């Protein structure tokens, strides 16, 4: 019987991901997460098939809802790259102005950000075309010690940790609890 999103409950197809950022996510924990969820990463898990997403775009609001994960994403993101501290300020400002009428935006966890990674490129990126293709590298809220944070790089299909003084873009996320 074919899957019918209109008659399904959200728990029937929900992919539950860690939403709380951590201060010391190890490489081993990242690799285990990729394998557990079957996420594609060109350097650590090339066999990953990714997830089947049920995306719903709201371009006027600038958001994409992923019904598979229960997450609401910025369709685009920051207009320029920035340090980790400025990424946190970007999130603060996004919440202060109630972007898309919400004030609980945050940096995604590595798990959430890697859920967007596709096993094949759409154009130049391993990212579905519902999202702005100019945002190629994003910060996550997960840290690797005090001076490094995890990033996701959609043009190479990978994730790694880097100095918090490096410059990456932001694609904010929030948990969307009333999906269907």
Secondary structure per residue as TSV (DSSP state, phi and psi in degrees):
chain	resnum	aa	ss	phi	psi
A	1	X	-	360.0	129.1
A	2	X	-	-64.9	152.4
A	3	X	-	-75.1	130.3
A	4	X	-	-118.3	106.6
A	5	X	T	-62.5	-29.3
A	6	X	T	-72.2	-28.0
A	7	X	T	-102.1	-5.8
A	8	X	S	-82.8	151.4
A	9	X	-	-89.4	154.8
A	10	X	H	-60.7	-29.8
A	11	X	H	-72.1	-17.8
A	12	X	H	-69.8	-26.2
A	13	X	H	-133.6	12.5
A	14	X	-	-75.1	130.3
A	15	X	-	-99.0	109.8
A	16	X	-	-84.7	123.5
A	17	X	-	-120.8	152.1
A	18	X	-	-64.8	128.7
A	19	X	-	-110.2	-9.4
A	20	X	S	-94.6	121.7
A	21	X	-	-66.9	153.9
A	22	X	-	-122.5	157.5
A	23	X	S	-93.6	-9.1
A	24	X	B	-151.2	66.9
A	25	X	-	-81.6	117.6
A	26	X	-	-80.4	164.1
A	27	X	H	-62.8	-38.6
A	28	X	H	-63.3	-41.9
A	29	X	H	-64.8	-37.8
A	30	X	H	-65.1	-45.0
A	31	X	H	-63.3	-41.8
A	32	X	H	-61.7	-41.4
A	33	X	H	-62.5	-43.9
A	34	X	H	-59.2	-44.9
A	35	X	H	-68.3	-42.2
A	36	X	H	-57.2	-43.7
A	37	X	H	-94.3	-5.6
A	38	X	T	71.4	25.8
A	39	X	-	-75.2	142.8
A	40	X	-	-79.3	137.0
A	41	X	B	-148.0	123.9
A	42	X	T	-62.8	-21.7
A	43	X	T	-102.9	-28.5
A	44	X	T	-116.7	-25.4
A	45	X	B	-149.9	70.1
A	46	X	T	-65.9	-22.2
A	47	X	T	-82.0	-4.9
A	48	X	-	-64.7	136.6
A	49	X	-	-98.8	-3.2
A	50	X	-	73.3	-163.0
A	51	X	-	-117.6	155.2
A	52	X	-	-88.6	112.8
A	53	X	-	-96.7	148.3
A	54	X	-	-114.7	85.4
A	55	X	E	-86.2	143.3
A	56	X	E	-131.0	115.1
A	57	X	E	-89.5	140.0
A	58	X	E	-128.9	82.8
A	59	X	T	-65.1	-34.6
A	60	X	T	-65.2	-33.0
A	61	X	T	-86.4	-15.6
A	62	X	T	76.8	33.4
A	63	X	E	-131.2	159.6
A	64	X	E	-130.0	125.5
A	65	X	E	-97.4	129.4
A	66	X	E	-102.9	103.7
A	67	X	T	-70.4	-18.1
A	68	X	T	-72.0	-39.9
A	69	X	T	-102.9	-13.4
A	70	X	T	74.6	26.0
A	71	X	E	-110.3	145.6
A	72	X	E	-110.2	126.3
A	73	X	E	-113.6	152.4
A	74	X	E	-66.5	133.5
A	75	X	S	-68.6	-36.2
A	76	X	S	-107.5	-105.5
A	77	X	-	148.2	-156.5
A	78	X	-	-66.0	147.1
A	79	X	S	-78.5	-10.0
A	80	X	S	-152.6	165.7
A	81	X	-	-80.7	158.5
A	82	X	B	-158.1	166.2
A	83	X	-	-70.7	169.8
A	84	X	H	-62.5	-42.3
A	85	X	H	-61.2	-40.7
A	86	X	H	-71.8	-28.1
A	87	X	H	-64.7	-41.0
A	88	X	H	-64.1	-38.8
A	89	X	H	-66.0	-39.2
A	90	X	H	-57.8	-44.7
A	91	X	H	-63.3	-43.9
A	92	X	H	-56.7	-47.1
A	93	X	H	-66.4	-38.3
A	94	X	H	-59.9	-43.1
A	95	X	H	-70.2	-36.8
A	96	X	H	-62.8	-34.6
A	97	X	T	-94.9	7.1
A	98	X	T	52.3	56.5
A	99	X	G	-52.9	129.4
A	100	X	G	55.5	27.5
A	101	X	G	71.5	23.5
A	102	X	-	-128.4	150.3
A	103	X	S	-127.3	29.0
A	104	X	-	-126.2	39.5
A	105	X	-	-74.6	153.5
A	106	X	B	-154.7	169.1
A	107	X	-	-72.3	140.8
A	108	X	-	-72.3	155.1
A	109	X	-	-72.0	164.8
A	110	X	H	-58.4	-40.7
A	111	X	H	-58.7	-46.5
A	112	X	H	-66.0	-45.3
A	113	X	H	-65.0	-39.7
A	114	X	H	-70.8	-19.4
A	115	X	T	-65.0	-21.9
A	116	X	T	-79.5	-18.2
A	117	X	E	-67.9	125.2
A	118	X	E	-95.7	149.4
A	119	X	E	-76.2	-7.6
A	120	X	E	-137.1	153.8
A	121	X	E	-76.6	141.7
A	122	X	E	-105.4	100.3
A	123	X	T	70.7	-120.3
A	124	X	T	-94.1	-7.3
A	125	X	E	-124.4	153.7
A	126	X	E	-85.6	54.9
A	127	X	E	-146.8	131.6
A	128	X	-	-60.4	147.0
A	129	X	T	-71.0	-3.7
A	130	X	T	-64.4	-22.1
A	131	X	S	-100.0	150.0
A	132	X	-	-57.9	122.1
A	133	X	T	-80.7	-2.6
A	134	X	T	-83.9	-14.8
A	135	X	-	-91.3	97.3
A	136	X	-	-98.5	-25.8
A	137	X	E	-137.4	132.3
A	138	X	E	-131.9	148.1
A	139	X	E	-72.6	152.0
A	140	X	E	-116.1	168.8
A	141	X	E	-81.9	-7.3
A	142	X	E	-81.9	135.4
A	143	X	E	-105.8	159.8
A	144	X	B	-122.7	75.0
A	145	X	S	83.8	-170.5
A	146	X	S	-76.9	-28.3
A	147	X	S	-109.5	3.7
A	148	X	E	-134.6	152.0
A	149	X	E	-136.0	158.1
A	150	X	E	-83.4	141.4
A	151	X	E	-129.2	158.2
A	152	X	E	-120.2	132.1
A	153	X	E	-118.8	103.4
A	154	X	T	-76.4	-22.4
A	155	X	T	-78.0	-21.6
A	156	X	T	-110.9	-4.5
A	157	X	T	69.0	42.7
A	158	X	E	-144.9	172.7
A	159	X	E	-137.1	151.7
A	160	X	E	-163.7	171.6
A	161	X	E	-104.2	147.8
A	162	X	E	-148.5	168.8
A	163	X	E	-59.0	140.6
A	164	X	T	-66.3	-11.6
A	165	X	T	-88.6	-5.5
A	166	X	S	-67.9	172.6
A	167	X	-	-123.5	119.5
A	168	X	B	-136.9	168.2
A	169	X	B	-87.1	173.9
A	170	X	-	-123.0	132.9
A	171	X	-	-124.8	105.2
A	172	X	-	-74.6	156.7
A	173	X	E	-139.3	158.4
A	174	X	E	-146.8	153.8
A	175	X	E	-78.9	128.3
A	176	X	-	-107.4	107.8
A	177	X	-	-88.2	-27.0
A	178	X	-	-106.0	79.1
A	179	X	-	-82.9	-54.6
A	180	X	-	-122.9	360.0
